[in-house]
Amino acid sequence: MSSSIETDFQFSIKEGRLDDFKAFVTTMIEVTKLREPDTLVYEWYINEDGTECHLLEKFKDSEAFLTHLGNVGHMFDTLFSLADMTRAKIYGNPSDELKQSLDPLGVEYFYPFNGVTR
């Protein structure tokens, strides 16, 4: 099994805040792109009517995820002023340190038990 960590964070975008949300996400993407070579996937998906968004991430390992949190964690207050997080799922075997950082977000953890990684 891989040491990578994957996420699916679901957000409900606040009414009238879609444009602000999109602009702010663009800022988060730029920070991630410039500072995090071990963030392997950082993709935001939005539904057709612009009310719901999913953030899918994949990190090389727990350390890469902690680096990401160090770079964008200070932006969470602004993000949560634009959208409510409605679900947070973490896939993989996060380190204890990473779990301590994520637990305040109310995440659900899913651990690998079978599969193929290439």
C-alpha positions in Angstrom: 0.0 0.0 0.0 1.0 3.6 -0.7 2.1 6.1 2.0 0.0 8.8 0.2 -2.8 10.6 1.8 -5.9 11.6 -0.1 -8.9 13.8 0.8 -12.4 14.7 -0.2 -13.5 17.9 1.5 -17.1 19.0 0.6 -18.2 22.6 0.9 -21.6 24.4 0.7 -20.9 27.8 -0.8 -22.7 30.6 1.0 -25.4 32.4 -1.0 -24.1 35.4 -2.9 -20.4 34.4 -2.3 -19.6 32.3 -5.3 -17.4 34.8 -7.1 -15.5 35.6 -3.9 -15.1 31.8 -3.2 -13.7 31.2 -6.7 -11.3 34.1 -6.4 -10.1 33.0 -3.0 -9.6 29.3 -4.1 -7.4 30.6 -6.9 -5.2 32.2 -4.3 -5.0 28.9 -2.4 -4.1 27.1 -5.6 -1.3 29.5 -6.4 0.2 29.1 -2.9 0.0 25.3 -3.2 1.4 25.3 -6.7 4.4 27.4 -5.8 5.4 25.9 -2.5 4.5 22.3 -2.4 6.1 19.8 -4.8 4.8 16.9 -2.8 1.2 17.9 -3.1 0.4 15.6 -6.0 -3.2 16.6 -6.6 -5.0 19.8 -5.5 -8.3 20.0 -7.5 -11.5 21.9 -6.8 -14.8 20.7 -8.3 -18.0 22.7 -8.3 -21.5 21.7 -9.1 -23.6 23.2 -12.0 -25.5 25.7 -9.9 -22.5 26.9 -7.9 -23.7 25.8 -4.5 -21.5 22.9 -3.7 -17.8 22.2 -4.1 -15.4 19.3 -3.5 -11.7 19.6 -2.9 -9.8 16.5 -3.9 -6.2 16.3 -2.7 -3.4 13.8 -2.8 -0.2 14.2 -0.9 3.0 12.1 -1.2 2.8 11.4 2.6 1.8 12.8 5.9 4.7 15.2 6.0 3.6 16.7 2.6 0.1 17.2 4.0 1.5 18.9 7.1 3.6 21.2 4.9 0.4 22.1 3.0 -1.5 22.9 6.2 1.5 25.1 7.2 1.1 27.0 3.9 -2.7 27.4 3.8 -4.0 26.8 7.3 -4.0 30.5 8.1 -6.4 30.9 5.1 -9.1 28.7 6.6 -11.0 31.5 8.4 -11.5 33.3 5.1 -12.4 30.1 3.3 -15.0 29.3 6.0 -16.5 32.8 5.8 -17.3 32.0 2.1 -18.3 28.3 2.4 -19.3 25.8 5.1 -17.4 22.5 5.2 -20.1 19.8 5.2 -17.9 16.7 5.0 -14.3 15.9 5.4 -12.8 12.5 4.5 -9.2 11.4 4.7 -8.0 8.3 3.0 -4.7 6.6 3.9 -2.6 6.1 7.1 -2.0 9.6 8.4 0.6 10.1 11.1 -0.4 10.9 14.6 0.9 14.5 14.1 -1.3 14.9 11.0 -4.3 13.5 12.7 -3.9 16.0 15.6 -3.8 18.8 13.0 -6.9 17.5 11.2 -9.1 16.4 14.1 -10.4 19.9 14.8 -12.0 19.9 11.4 -14.1 16.9 12.3 -12.7 14.6 9.6 -13.6 10.9 9.0 -10.7 8.6 8.5 -10.7 5.7 6.0 -7.8 3.3 6.2 -6.6 1.0 3.4 -7.4 -2.6 3.7 -7.1 -4.0 0.2 -6.3 -2.8 -3.4 -3.7 -2.1 -6.0 -1.4 0.9 -6.2 0.8 1.6 -9.3 
